[in-house]
Structure formats: C-alpha cells, structure tokens
Amino acid sequence: METRNTPMLATPTPAAPTPTTPTRAVPVPLFHGRGPVSELLIDALPRPRAEVDAALAGLPPLIERALAATSDILRDDDLQLALLILYGLHYGSLVETDGDWEWHPATLAARLAIEEAFERELRQRVAPPELPQPTREAVAAALFELTGRDTGPSLSRYVAREASREQLIELVVQKSVYTLKEADAQTWAIPRLRGRAKAGLVEIQADEYGGGRPERMHAAIYAGTMRGVGLDDRYGAYLDQVSAITLASFNLMTMFGLNRRLRGASVGHFAAFEMTSSVPNRFYGNGFRRHGYGDDVTWYFDEHVEADAVHEQLAAREVAGSLAEDEPALLGDIFFGAAACLTVDGWVGEHILNSWTAGQSSLRMPLDSEIGGAA
C-alpha cells in the first residue's frame, strides 16, 4: 500500500462575518390593544414593511366583524382606539412606524370604514338646533344661544368645590388625549377654508401655538401641568387608562378636520369648543388651587380663561359666521358640528362626574398610588 506524505495544514483563520442588515428592534408601545383591531395595529405597524403588509391583509375582516358586533361605536374600546391609532399616522407620536403607512391603501381603507360608521352614528344621535339665517350675526347669536343652555350638573363646578386630589389627577389624564395635541385637530381645517373664515381661524390658532414661542404653546403648557402633578407627559402614556368616550371626543375633532367635505362641521365644533372653554377653565384652576397647587399646574387653565373669552367671539363671528355667509350650503354642518361637540363632550363629562359621585374612578385602570402626592 502506497504511503503519501501529507503536508501539514495551517490552522484556518476564522472568516470575517458576512455583513448583514441589522434587525430593527420593534418598539414597545406605551399602551395596549383593547380588542382584535387595535391589537393588530399596535403589533403590526412598528414592524418591517414586509411583515406589516402581511399583517394588514387581515385587517378588513376584523373591522367588519367589530363593526357588526358593536352596539355603540362611540363607546367601543377597540374601534375608538383603532381609529386613534390610524389618526396617529397623520399626527405622529403614537405608534412608531414608517411614514409610508400614513397614505397606504390598507390603513386608509381601515380608517374610512370606521369613520363611516362613526359619522353615521353621530348623525343619528346628535340633534342640531333650528338653523338661523346664514349671516354672521345670526349664526353667532344662534351659537351663543346653543352653547349657553344649561344641560345639567357641571363637571367644572364639581372640580372647583368638591373634587379630591386623586380626582384632579384623573381629570388631567382624561384631558391629555386632546390637550397634548391642542389645536392640531382644528388646524387641519385651515387649508380647507378661504377668506374671512380662514383668517379668523389662523388668528386663533396663532394664540394656541404660543404666538411663535414654543414654551407658550398650549400643548406645552399642559405638559407642564402634567409634570406638576407627577404625571408622565409623553403622548400615549395613559391611553390604557382613559375611557372610550374620551377617545371618541378627540377622534371626532380629527375626523371633522381631516375631511374637506366636513369642514363646516369642523368649524362648528371649533366654535362650540371655544365658546364653552373660558368659564370651565376658571373653575378647573380654582379646583387645583384649592388643593394647594401652584402656577406651574394652574397656568394652563388660567391662560384659557382670558384667551378663550376673546376666542369665542372670533370663532362665532369671524370663523363660523363668515363661513356660513360665504358658503351657505355648509350651514347645516356648522350646527351639526357644534351640536356634536356639546353632545359628545357632555357624555365625557357625565361619565367622569357620574363615576366620581358614585365613589368610583373614571379611569379604566388605576394610576400609580404615588402620583399626585404633595402639591
């Protein structure tokens, strides 16, 4: 048998690893889903594109089943949270995802399906008042009459006189859904208006955004209120706690603002919102002062006492009244929007006040017991 001399082989040097595309960590959301639709969105949207595409393919049947099953879309936890998430693709700062999903056909189709049912339910349940003539003064007078009606027990008066420290913290949490994005929902309407109505809205919004000073933006001032009572001011930090009707209140504003055909409703809602702000904010501020909180907490409420006393006049005449004169066909929607504001925000107030007077929390989940300690 022939023997061969086999040369010694050098120990191989380990090959350098082949470069790979790093896997993007999926961000952990600040809140959880409330049913199959919102759970799918929260899980899917932060993922890589191919995974999102695959997941969203299952969205239409989930929405169809959820809409068929709900008895009250305004208080449906899953659908209202899902709509808030879908609107968050336009606002940002809710679910971390690629900007491409803002206008993706799947997310738009999902948003429109929920919006259609949401608007239909609102139009069935909200009764607009008798319409005035489409003139600035007639519209303003009708709006003042509508917003001045006594609709029962007042949440703001309860806050001023009776609310506990824990209830005040709950109020700050409930209001944070809109107020950390204050004015943004109404700003969508600016390019959808023209002339006097647009100019009036811009004048008010300039105040809302601090007149060019970021620290005076109302959303920034409210973030200071949250920090002052020991809360986390990140948007979405308390979405697990707030009720579905609170989500619906903000979704209502966004739906009106994002749809050009609903610009009349957006303006009517805006006018009613501004016209019912000044007095309640005075009571809210007094409630916090009663518990020893200082200007760092009450600044937001105090700012709105004076500002909204001016804004209500502008909103009623220059924005809503001018729009009615310039586009009389929108008169009905202007008053639908105003009535929807008063109705839905009234339901939010009723939910909170009824919970408190029954000795219960208005939140879905309890807050940390250490929040809102010493003022």
TORVO-823212 format. One record per residue (C-alpha): x, y, z; residue number from 1. Coordinates in Angstrom, 2 decimals. Example, Ala and Ser with C-alpha at 12.3 -4.5 7.8 and 13.67 -1.06 7.14 Angstrom:
! TORVO-823212
+---------+---------+---------+-----+
!       X !       Y !       Z ! num !
+---------+---------+---------+-----+
!   12.30 !   -4.50 !    7.80 !   1 !
!   13.67 !   -1.06 !    7.14 !   2 !
+---------+---------+---------+-----+
This chain:
! TORVO-823212
+---------+---------+---------+-----+
!       X !       Y !       Z ! num !
+---------+---------+---------+-----+
!    0.00 !    0.00 !    0.00 !   1 !
!    1.49 !    3.27 !   -1.06 !   2 !
!    2.08 !    5.85 !    1.63 !   3 !
!    1.83 !    9.54 !    0.82 !   4 !
!    3.43 !   12.36 !    2.70 !   5 !
!    0.60 !   14.72 !    3.54 !   6 !
!    1.72 !   18.30 !    4.18 !   7 !
!    0.82 !   19.91 !    7.46 !   8 !
!   -2.13 !   22.36 !    7.09 !   9 !
!   -2.12 !   25.68 !    8.87 !  10 !
!   -4.90 !   26.28 !   11.31 !  11 !
!   -7.50 !   28.23 !    9.33 !  12 !
!   -8.14 !   31.81 !   10.34 !  13 !
!  -11.84 !   32.37 !   11.12 !  14 !
!  -13.54 !   34.20 !    8.29 !  15 !
!  -14.86 !   37.66 !    8.98 !  16 !
!  -18.61 !   37.61 !    9.46 !  17 !
!  -20.63 !   38.47 !    6.41 !  18 !
!  -22.20 !   41.91 !    6.87 !  19 !
!  -25.93 !   41.68 !    7.41 !  20 !
!  -28.65 !   44.24 !    7.61 !  21 !
!  -29.30 !   44.84 !   11.30 !  22 !
!  -32.68 !   43.73 !   12.55 !  23 !
!  -34.70 !   46.72 !   13.69 !  24 !
!  -35.93 !   46.31 !   17.22 !  25 !
!  -39.71 !   46.52 !   17.43 !  26 !
!  -40.52 !   49.39 !   19.83 !  27 !
!  -42.56 !   48.55 !   22.89 !  28 !
!  -45.72 !   50.70 !   22.83 !  29 !
!  -46.80 !   52.77 !   25.81 !  30 !
!  -50.28 !   51.24 !   25.74 !  31 !
!  -52.10 !   48.02 !   24.89 !  32 !
!  -54.83 !   46.99 !   22.50 !  33 !
!  -58.45 !   46.74 !   23.56 !  34 !
!  -59.59 !   44.15 !   21.06 !  35 !
!  -58.54 !   42.43 !   17.81 !  36 !
!  -58.45 !   45.54 !   15.59 !  37 !
!  -56.36 !   47.75 !   17.86 !  38 !
!  -54.17 !   44.81 !   18.88 !  39 !
!  -53.32 !   44.05 !   15.26 !  40 !
!  -52.42 !   47.67 !   14.55 !  41 !
!  -50.24 !   48.02 !   17.64 !  42 !
!  -48.43 !   44.78 !   16.88 !  43 !
!  -48.04 !   45.23 !   13.12 !  44 !
!  -47.28 !   48.89 !   12.44 !  45 !
!  -43.86 !   49.08 !   14.13 !  46 !
!  -42.57 !   46.01 !   12.24 !  47 !
!  -40.55 !   45.84 !    8.99 !  48 !
!  -42.51 !   46.63 !    5.87 !  49 !
!  -42.99 !   43.07 !    4.60 !  50 !
!  -44.38 !   41.98 !    7.95 !  51 !
!  -46.72 !   44.96 !    8.11 !  52 !
!  -48.07 !   44.23 !    4.63 !  53 !
!  -48.83 !   40.66 !    5.58 !  54 !
!  -50.48 !   41.59 !    8.88 !  55 !
!  -52.65 !   44.37 !    7.45 !  56 !
!  -54.12 !   41.93 !    4.94 !  57 !
!  -56.13 !   40.55 !    7.85 !  58 !
!  -57.46 !   43.94 !    8.93 !  59 !
!  -60.64 !   44.29 !    6.77 !  60 !
!  -62.44 !   41.20 !    8.12 !  61 !
!  -61.54 !   42.15 !   11.69 !  62 !
!  -63.03 !   45.62 !   11.22 !  63 !
!  -66.11 !   44.20 !    9.51 !  64 !
!  -66.75 !   41.85 !   12.43 !  65 !
!  -66.08 !   44.56 !   15.02 !  66 !
!  -68.49 !   46.98 !   13.34 !  67 !
!  -71.17 !   44.30 !   13.08 !  68 !
!  -70.75 !   43.36 !   16.75 !  69 !
!  -70.69 !   46.80 !   18.36 !  70 !
!  -73.84 !   48.26 !   19.87 !  71 !
!  -72.32 !   51.72 !   20.42 !  72 !
!  -69.30 !   52.71 !   18.36 !  73 !
!  -68.76 !   55.87 !   20.41 !  74 !
!  -68.09 !   53.76 !   23.49 !  75 !
!  -66.43 !   50.82 !   21.73 !  76 !
!  -62.95 !   50.49 !   23.22 !  77 !
!  -61.42 !   48.55 !   20.35 !  78 !
!  -62.75 !   50.66 !   17.48 !  79 !
!  -62.11 !   54.03 !   19.13 !  80 !
!  -58.54 !   53.09 !   20.00 !  81 !
!  -58.02 !   51.70 !   16.50 !  82 !
!  -59.27 !   54.97 !   14.99 !  83 !
!  -56.96 !   56.97 !   17.29 !  84 !
!  -54.02 !   54.84 !   16.14 !  85 !
!  -54.93 !   55.33 !   12.48 !  86 !
!  -55.22 !   59.09 !   13.00 !  87 !
!  -51.87 !   58.92 !   14.75 !  88 !
!  -50.31 !   58.03 !   11.40 !  89 !
!  -51.13 !   61.63 !   10.38 !  90 !
!  -50.23 !   63.27 !   13.69 !  91 !
!  -47.25 !   61.12 !   14.64 !  92 !
!  -46.05 !   60.29 !   18.16 !  93 !
!  -48.42 !   57.41 !   18.88 !  94 !
!  -47.20 !   54.19 !   17.27 !  95 !
!  -43.64 !   54.27 !   15.97 !  96 !
!  -43.73 !   53.27 !   12.32 !  97 !
!  -42.53 !   54.25 !    8.86 !  98 !
!  -44.11 !   57.38 !    7.40 !  99 !
!  -45.22 !   55.41 !    4.34 ! 100 !
!  -48.15 !   53.94 !    6.26 ! 101 !
!  -49.86 !   57.34 !    6.54 ! 102 !
!  -51.21 !   57.03 !    3.00 ! 103 !
!  -51.11 !   53.28 !    2.48 ! 104 !
!  -54.34 !   51.94 !    0.93 ! 105 !
!  -54.79 !   49.39 !    3.73 ! 106 !
!  -54.60 !   51.92 !    6.56 ! 107 !
!  -56.71 !   54.46 !    4.69 ! 108 !
!  -59.38 !   51.84 !    3.95 ! 109 !
!  -59.43 !   50.86 !    7.63 ! 110 !
!  -59.75 !   54.47 !    8.74 ! 111 !
!  -62.56 !   55.21 !    6.29 ! 112 !
!  -64.51 !   52.10 !    7.27 ! 113 !
!  -64.51 !   53.07 !   10.95 ! 114 !
!  -65.12 !   56.76 !   10.15 ! 115 !
!  -68.18 !   55.94 !    8.05 ! 116 !
!  -69.81 !   54.05 !   10.92 ! 117 !
!  -68.71 !   56.70 !   13.43 ! 118 !
!  -70.18 !   59.58 !   11.44 ! 119 !
!  -73.38 !   57.68 !   10.69 ! 120 !
!  -73.93 !   57.01 !   14.40 ! 121 !
!  -73.27 !   60.64 !   15.28 ! 122 !
!  -75.73 !   61.94 !   12.72 ! 123 !
!  -78.38 !   59.59 !   14.11 ! 124 !
!  -77.81 !   60.60 !   17.73 ! 125 !
!  -76.96 !   64.32 !   17.55 ! 126 !
!  -79.86 !   66.69 !   17.00 ! 127 !
!  -78.78 !   70.06 !   15.57 ! 128 !
!  -80.88 !   73.09 !   16.55 ! 129 !
!  -83.17 !   75.02 !   14.25 ! 130 !
!  -80.97 !   76.75 !   11.71 ! 131 !
!  -80.66 !   80.55 !   11.63 ! 132 !
!  -80.18 !   82.70 !    8.56 ! 133 !
!  -76.70 !   82.26 !    7.05 ! 134 !
!  -75.36 !   85.62 !    8.24 ! 135 !
!  -72.51 !   86.30 !   10.63 ! 136 !
!  -74.63 !   87.89 !   13.34 ! 137 !
!  -77.47 !   85.38 !   13.10 ! 138 !
!  -75.07 !   82.44 !   13.22 ! 139 !
!  -73.15 !   83.92 !   16.14 ! 140 !
!  -76.36 !   84.61 !   18.09 ! 141 !
!  -77.60 !   81.05 !   17.49 ! 142 !
!  -74.26 !   79.59 !   18.57 ! 143 !
!  -74.25 !   81.65 !   21.78 ! 144 !
!  -77.80 !   80.51 !   22.49 ! 145 !
!  -76.88 !   76.87 !   21.84 ! 146 !
!  -73.71 !   76.89 !   23.94 ! 147 !
!  -75.35 !   78.86 !   26.74 ! 148 !
!  -78.03 !   76.29 !   27.52 ! 149 !
!  -77.97 !   74.72 !   30.98 ! 150 !
!  -77.54 !   71.00 !   30.34 ! 151 !
!  -77.40 !   69.75 !   33.92 ! 152 !
!  -74.72 !   69.06 !   36.55 ! 153 !
!  -71.39 !   70.75 !   35.85 ! 154 !
!  -68.13 !   68.80 !   35.98 ! 155 !
!  -66.10 !   72.02 !   36.25 ! 156 !
!  -68.11 !   73.26 !   39.24 ! 157 !
!  -67.65 !   69.89 !   40.94 ! 158 !
!  -63.90 !   70.19 !   40.35 ! 159 !
!  -63.85 !   73.68 !   41.83 ! 160 !
!  -65.74 !   72.75 !   45.01 ! 161 !
!  -65.53 !   69.04 !   45.73 ! 162 !
!  -63.04 !   67.03 !   43.67 ! 163 !
!  -60.37 !   65.18 !   45.61 ! 164 !
!  -56.70 !   65.33 !   44.73 ! 165 !
!  -56.98 !   61.90 !   43.11 ! 166 !
!  -59.92 !   63.05 !   41.01 ! 167 !
!  -57.98 !   66.10 !   39.85 ! 168 !
!  -55.21 !   63.81 !   38.62 ! 169 !
!  -57.78 !   61.72 !   36.77 ! 170 !
!  -59.10 !   64.88 !   35.10 ! 171 !
!  -55.60 !   65.76 !   33.88 ! 172 !
!  -55.21 !   62.25 !   32.46 ! 173 !
!  -58.60 !   62.32 !   30.69 ! 174 !
!  -57.92 !   65.75 !   29.16 ! 175 !
!  -54.43 !   64.80 !   27.99 ! 176 !
!  -55.71 !   62.82 !   24.99 ! 177 !
!  -56.67 !   66.06 !   23.24 ! 178 !
!  -54.69 !   68.68 !   25.10 ! 179 !
!  -51.19 !   67.31 !   24.47 ! 180 !
!  -52.07 !   67.88 !   20.81 ! 181 !
!  -54.12 !   71.00 !   21.42 ! 182 !
!  -55.19 !   72.90 !   18.29 ! 183 !
!  -53.77 !   70.31 !   15.87 ! 184 !
!  -57.15 !   68.77 !   15.02 ! 185 !
!  -58.58 !   72.18 !   14.16 ! 186 !
!  -55.52 !   73.23 !   12.16 ! 187 !
!  -56.30 !   70.58 !    9.54 ! 188 !
!  -59.23 !   72.82 !    8.55 ! 189 !
!  -57.08 !   75.86 !    7.64 ! 190 !
!  -56.26 !   74.86 !    4.02 ! 191 !
!  -59.88 !   73.75 !    3.58 ! 192 !
!  -61.23 !   77.25 !    4.24 ! 193 !
!  -60.82 !   80.53 !    2.43 ! 194 !
!  -61.16 !   84.25 !    3.02 ! 195 !
!  -62.51 !   85.55 !    6.33 ! 196 !
!  -63.09 !   82.14 !    7.89 ! 197 !
!  -59.51 !   81.08 !    7.18 ! 198 !
!  -58.07 !   84.34 !    8.50 ! 199 !
!  -60.14 !   84.11 !   11.70 ! 200 !
!  -59.08 !   80.52 !   12.33 ! 201 !
!  -55.42 !   81.37 !   11.76 ! 202 !
!  -55.65 !   84.28 !   14.22 ! 203 !
!  -56.96 !   81.99 !   16.95 ! 204 !
!  -54.55 !   79.18 !   16.16 ! 205 !
!  -51.60 !   81.56 !   16.40 ! 206 !
!  -52.53 !   82.06 !   20.06 ! 207 !
!  -52.97 !   78.32 !   20.57 ! 208 !
!  -49.44 !   77.78 !   19.29 ! 209 !
!  -47.96 !   80.41 !   21.57 ! 210 !
!  -47.55 !   83.24 !   19.09 ! 211 !
!  -44.32 !   81.71 !   17.83 ! 212 !
!  -42.93 !   80.95 !   21.30 ! 213 !
!  -42.75 !   77.17 !   21.74 ! 214 !
!  -42.78 !   77.33 !   25.52 ! 215 !
!  -46.14 !   79.14 !   25.36 ! 216 !
!  -47.83 !   76.64 !   23.08 ! 217 !
!  -50.90 !   75.43 !   24.91 ! 218 !
!  -49.89 !   71.79 !   24.47 ! 219 !
!  -46.52 !   72.60 !   26.03 ! 220 !
!  -48.16 !   74.43 !   28.94 ! 221 !
!  -50.40 !   71.42 !   29.53 ! 222 !
!  -47.39 !   69.12 !   29.52 ! 223 !
!  -46.10 !   71.30 !   32.36 ! 224 !
!  -49.38 !   70.77 !   34.21 ! 225 !
!  -48.93 !   67.03 !   33.87 ! 226 !
!  -45.38 !   67.15 !   35.20 ! 227 !
!  -46.53 !   69.43 !   38.01 ! 228 !
!  -48.95 !   66.80 !   39.31 ! 229 !
!  -46.45 !   63.97 !   38.90 ! 230 !
!  -47.64 !   62.56 !   35.58 ! 231 !
!  -45.70 !   61.39 !   32.53 ! 232 !
!  -46.17 !   63.96 !   29.74 ! 233 !
!  -45.40 !   61.58 !   26.86 ! 234 !
!  -48.32 !   61.26 !   24.48 ! 235 !
!  -49.99 !   57.90 !   24.91 ! 236 !
!  -48.59 !   57.19 !   28.39 ! 237 !
!  -52.13 !   56.94 !   29.82 ! 238 !
!  -54.11 !   55.58 !   26.90 ! 239 !
!  -54.69 !   52.37 !   28.84 ! 240 !
!  -56.48 !   54.43 !   31.49 ! 241 !
!  -58.82 !   56.68 !   29.53 ! 242 !
!  -62.35 !   55.72 !   28.56 ! 243 !
!  -63.54 !   55.05 !   25.02 ! 244 !
!  -65.82 !   58.09 !   25.06 ! 245 !
!  -62.78 !   60.27 !   25.83 ! 246 !
!  -61.04 !   58.81 !   22.77 ! 247 !
!  -64.19 !   59.42 !   20.74 ! 248 !
!  -64.17 !   63.11 !   21.71 ! 249 !
!  -60.73 !   63.62 !   20.17 ! 250 !
!  -61.44 !   61.31 !   17.22 ! 251 !
!  -64.49 !   63.44 !   16.46 ! 252 !
!  -62.37 !   66.58 !   16.11 ! 253 !
!  -59.85 !   64.79 !   13.91 ! 254 !
!  -62.47 !   63.25 !   11.64 ! 255 !
!  -64.03 !   66.66 !   11.03 ! 256 !
!  -60.65 !   68.32 !   10.43 ! 257 !
!  -59.17 !   65.71 !    8.10 ! 258 !
!  -62.15 !   65.51 !    5.73 ! 259 !
!  -62.69 !   68.50 !    3.47 ! 260 !
!  -66.36 !   67.65 !    2.99 ! 261 !
!  -66.77 !   68.04 !    6.78 ! 262 !
!  -65.12 !   71.47 !    7.01 ! 263 !
!  -68.43 !   73.01 !    8.07 ! 264 !
!  -68.71 !   70.51 !   10.93 ! 265 !
!  -65.08 !   71.20 !   11.87 ! 266 !
!  -65.76 !   74.93 !   12.12 ! 267 !
!  -68.99 !   74.41 !   14.08 ! 268 !
!  -67.24 !   72.07 !   16.50 ! 269 !
!  -64.37 !   74.54 !   16.86 ! 270 !
!  -66.73 !   77.42 !   17.62 ! 271 !
!  -68.66 !   75.46 !   20.26 ! 272 !
!  -65.43 !   74.21 !   21.80 ! 273 !
!  -64.01 !   77.73 !   22.17 ! 274 !
!  -67.31 !   79.14 !   23.40 ! 275 !
!  -67.54 !   76.64 !   26.26 ! 276 !
!  -63.95 !   76.89 !   27.46 ! 277 !
!  -63.38 !   80.09 !   29.43 ! 278 !
!  -65.70 !   79.59 !   32.43 ! 279 !
!  -64.94 !   75.86 !   32.95 ! 280 !
!  -61.20 !   76.55 !   32.91 ! 281 !
!  -61.65 !   79.17 !   35.64 ! 282 !
!  -63.36 !   76.52 !   37.77 ! 283 !
!  -60.69 !   73.93 !   36.97 ! 284 !
!  -57.94 !   76.30 !   38.02 ! 285 !
!  -59.76 !   77.04 !   41.27 ! 286 !
!  -60.05 !   73.33 !   41.99 ! 287 !
!  -56.31 !   72.84 !   41.72 ! 288 !
!  -55.60 !   75.92 !   43.82 ! 289 !
!  -57.96 !   74.56 !   46.49 ! 290 !
!  -55.57 !   71.62 !   46.86 ! 291 !
!  -52.50 !   73.84 !   47.06 ! 292 !
!  -51.17 !   73.51 !   43.53 ! 293 !
!  -49.23 !   76.48 !   42.20 ! 294 !
!  -48.87 !   78.35 !   38.94 ! 295 !
!  -46.89 !   75.55 !   37.29 ! 296 !
!  -50.08 !   73.48 !   37.40 ! 297 !
!  -52.77 !   76.14 !   37.02 ! 298 !
!  -51.10 !   78.17 !   34.25 ! 299 !
!  -52.82 !   76.15 !   31.54 ! 300 !
!  -56.31 !   76.72 !   32.98 ! 301 !
!  -55.69 !   80.37 !   33.81 ! 302 !
!  -54.35 !   81.02 !   30.30 ! 303 !
!  -57.62 !   79.82 !   28.81 ! 304 !
!  -59.85 !   81.98 !   30.97 ! 305 !
!  -58.74 !   85.17 !   29.24 ! 306 !
!  -57.71 !   83.77 !   25.85 ! 307 !
!  -60.92 !   81.87 !   25.18 ! 308 !
!  -63.11 !   84.79 !   26.23 ! 309 !
!  -61.64 !   86.51 !   23.15 ! 310 !
!  -61.52 !   83.38 !   21.01 ! 311 !
!  -65.23 !   82.67 !   21.44 ! 312 !
!  -66.16 !   85.94 !   19.78 ! 313 !
!  -63.78 !   85.34 !   16.88 ! 314 !
!  -64.87 !   81.73 !   16.48 ! 315 !
!  -68.57 !   82.55 !   16.45 ! 316 !
!  -68.48 !   85.54 !   14.10 ! 317 !
!  -65.28 !   85.57 !   12.07 ! 318 !
!  -64.93 !   81.81 !   11.57 ! 319 !
!  -68.38 !   80.18 !   11.78 ! 320 !
!  -70.42 !   83.24 !   10.80 ! 321 !
!  -68.18 !   84.14 !    7.88 ! 322 !
!  -68.14 !   80.57 !    6.60 ! 323 !
!  -71.95 !   80.48 !    6.68 ! 324 !
!  -72.15 !   83.73 !    4.71 ! 325 !
!  -69.56 !   82.64 !    2.16 ! 326 !
!  -70.81 !   79.04 !    1.81 ! 327 !
!  -74.47 !   78.90 !    2.91 ! 328 !
!  -74.70 !   75.24 !    1.91 ! 329 !
!  -72.50 !   74.43 !    4.91 ! 330 !
!  -74.86 !   75.99 !    7.47 ! 331 !
!  -76.37 !   72.64 !    8.45 ! 332 !
!  -72.98 !   71.04 !    9.00 ! 333 !
!  -71.77 !   74.03 !   11.03 ! 334 !
!  -74.56 !   73.44 !   13.53 ! 335 !
!  -74.20 !   69.67 !   13.35 ! 336 !
!  -70.54 !   70.10 !   14.33 ! 337 !
!  -71.42 !   72.47 !   17.18 ! 338 !
!  -74.12 !   70.13 !   18.49 ! 339 !
!  -71.79 !   67.12 !   18.16 ! 340 !
!  -69.15 !   68.93 !   20.23 ! 341 !
!  -71.61 !   69.72 !   23.01 ! 342 !
!  -73.17 !   66.25 !   22.93 ! 343 !
!  -70.01 !   64.14 !   22.94 ! 344 !
!  -68.11 !   66.35 !   25.38 ! 345 !
!  -71.25 !   66.28 !   27.53 ! 346 !
!  -71.09 !   62.48 !   27.54 ! 347 !
!  -67.43 !   62.64 !   28.58 ! 348 !
!  -68.31 !   64.98 !   31.45 ! 349 !
!  -71.22 !   62.78 !   32.51 ! 350 !
!  -69.02 !   59.70 !   32.54 ! 351 !
!  -66.42 !   61.37 !   34.75 ! 352 !
!  -68.88 !   63.06 !   37.09 ! 353 !
!  -71.15 !   60.02 !   37.45 ! 354 !
!  -68.13 !   57.86 !   38.25 ! 355 !
!  -66.91 !   60.24 !   40.93 ! 356 !
!  -70.27 !   60.81 !   42.60 ! 357 !
!  -70.71 !   57.03 !   42.72 ! 358 !
!  -67.40 !   56.74 !   44.57 ! 359 !
!  -65.62 !   55.17 !   41.60 ! 360 !
!  -62.69 !   56.08 !   39.40 ! 361 !
!  -63.43 !   57.48 !   35.95 ! 362 !
!  -60.42 !   55.58 !   34.57 ! 363 !
!  -60.36 !   52.09 !   33.10 ! 364 !
!  -57.27 !   51.20 !   35.13 ! 365 !
!  -55.90 !   52.68 !   38.34 ! 366 !
!  -52.96 !   55.05 !   38.38 ! 367 !
!  -49.86 !   54.58 !   40.48 ! 368 !
!  -50.83 !   55.46 !   44.04 ! 369 !
!  -47.80 !   57.77 !   44.39 ! 370 !
!  -48.88 !   60.09 !   41.56 ! 371 !
!  -50.14 !   63.48 !   42.62 ! 372 !
!  -48.79 !   63.38 !   46.13 ! 373 !
!  -47.73 !   66.61 !   47.78 ! 374 !
!  -48.69 !   69.75 !   45.88 ! 375 !
+---------+---------+---------+-----+
